[in-house]
Amino acid sequence: MLQKAGINKRPPFISQDLAKLGETAESLLAKGAVKQHYSTLANGSLSTQIWLTQRYDQEAATEFREFDHYCGASVVIDVAGRSATVSKPNPGTLSLTMPAAVGEVLVYIASAASLDQKVGVEQVLKQAKDRVAGVKAAGYDKMDTANQAWWRDFWGKSYVFLPADAETLSIQRKWYYYLYLSAICQRGAYPASFKGNIWSVSGNNFAWGSMYWGFNEEPMQHSYEAANHGALQDATLRMHLKNYESYKTLARQQWIGKETEAIFIEETRPWNGPEKVPDSIAKDLLACTTPDGAGPMSPALDLFRLVRHEHMSRWQLPSGYTGLTTINGAEKAEHYWDRYQYTLDLKTLKGSYKMIKGAAEFYRNTPHLKPEADGFYHHYKSNIHEHIYGAKDTVCDLTFKTQKGEAIRLVKRGVNPEVLREAIGR
């Protein structure tokens, strides 16, 4: 909700526009999309209210229909305290214009979206309209009071005070600013991406793709629990738990070659987890990641890869910036373990233990881990993010293998056996 108050004798008029952003189906096909991408737009108005709905549909590029994509979205704008006129400057845009006048005017903006194909765009539009109606009925003062109470509670959870000099004061200001940005971006159903958080003004045109990037996310994710704002990480923890089975499939198809409890999380990855691929492609992928050296890609794999996003880690093979980065599963597992250590919440441990164990099982089962004559196991052919490629015994892999192994031992030894059995269901 936005409050706009005219305080001058002759204030300017106020105008709000709703327009479609994003690429057409034709432009996506020209870039090599395997299946047709459909995007449909509708807008409408009633009295002082305008709205926009968009529906996105795209079939999975393989026979696995569970990866078909759907998204229905809607935005509604309404006005209180002044008349408004609706115009249509072009087929894809509606404008809501309020005349210049002295006094207060309130502009209400609400949105809704769903990834569930059972929830049509009509239902999504109704949700957005209901939200606007609810806040209009509550009034600005009630909304403002609730907002102030929420922020008082938020800032009361922790603080830093670094008054020594200008440099430390700068650190203090950045700490608060960072938490503020996180608070307004990281509380949705899915975590905001590092590419502008929720302020993307270029539609679907992301220079580095729409994926989440491990190295870019970690500076954010590591701070929340220590700052007593663990709730800001809830969306990330939920997303990865939801994708657990897909991470298991990826570990089997591309890295290990057999069914285990291991998971593999890519450095760059989509919100709904890695794509399940046909067995023939999985066989070629496994050959590309072998520690014994990969030959050239098969023609089938090369074609399969070329029509997928170039910045997706699993398609950056046999070598590439992030194709062989192996530590992301362990990094994500660390966050679940941190949550338990900070909260001692057994319900959370019960739900997330499979992520911790899955990360450890990857290192236990990967053919990249080999015993040598010196009596030690060594880890071969992995990257450290984007600056070291195909290395042996990278510091990241060694560190996280030690930490996750210790976490498993701590869970088994340091938690009361009865509590542990309750937590992990064994």
Stockholm file with secondary structure:
# STOCKHOLM 1.0

chainA/1-426         MLQKAGINKRPPFISQDLAKLGETAESLLAKGAVKQHYSTLANGSLSTQIWLTQRYDQEAATEFREFDHYCGASVVIDVAGRSATVSKPNPGTLSLTMPAAVGEVLVYIASAASLDQKVGVEQVLKQAKDRVAGVKAAGYDKMDTANQAWWRDFWGKSYVFLPADAETLSIQRKWYYYLYLSAICQRGAYPASFKGNIWSVSGNNFAWGSMYWGFNEEPMQHSYEAANHGALQDATLRMHLKNYESYKTLARQQWIGKETEAIFIEETRPWNGPEKVPDSIAKDLLACTTPDGAGPMSPALDLFRLVRHEHMSRWQLPSGYTGLTTINGAEKAEHYWDRYQYTLDLKTLKGSYKMIKGAAEFYRNTPHLKPEADGFYHHYKSNIHEHIYGAKDTVCDLTFKTQKGEAIRLVKRGVNPEVLREAIGR
#=GR chainA/1-426 SS CEEEEECSSSCCCEEEEEECCSCCHHHHHHTTCSSCEEEEEEEEEETTEEEEEEEEEECCSSSCGGGCEEEEEEEEEEEESSCCEEEEEETTEEEEEECCCSEEEEEEEEEEEECCTTSCHHHHHHHHHHHHHHHHHHCHHHHHHHHHHHHHHHHTTCCCCCCSSHHHHHHHHHHHHHHHHHHHHSCSSSCCCTTTTTCCCSTTCCTTCSSEEHHHHHHHHTTTTTTTCGGGGHHHHHHHHHTHHHHHHHIIIIIISSCCSCCCCCSEECTTCCCCCCHHHHHHHHHHHCTTCCCCCCHHHHHHHHTSCTTCGGGSCSSCSSTTBCCHHHHHHHHHHHHHHHHCCHHHHHHHHHHHHHHHHHHHHCTTEEECTTSSEEECSEEETTTEEEESSCHHHHHHHHHHHHHHHHHHHHSCHHHHHHHHTC
#=GC SS_cons         CEEEEECSSSCCCEEEEEECCSCCHHHHHHTTCSSCEEEEEEEEEETTEEEEEEEEEECCSSSCGGGCEEEEEEEEEEEESSCCEEEEEETTEEEEEECCCSEEEEEEEEEEEECCTTSCHHHHHHHHHHHHHHHHHHCHHHHHHHHHHHHHHHHTTCCCCCCSSHHHHHHHHHHHHHHHHHHHHSCSSSCCCTTTTTCCCSTTCCTTCSSEEHHHHHHHHTTTTTTTCGGGGHHHHHHHHHTHHHHHHHIIIIIISSCCSCCCCCSEECTTCCCCCCHHHHHHHHHHHCTTCCCCCCHHHHHHHHTSCTTCGGGSCSSCSSTTBCCHHHHHHHHHHHHHHHHCCHHHHHHHHHHHHHHHHHHHHCTTEEECTTSSEEECSEEETTTEEEESSCHHHHHHHHHHHHHHHHHHHHSCHHHHHHHHTC
//
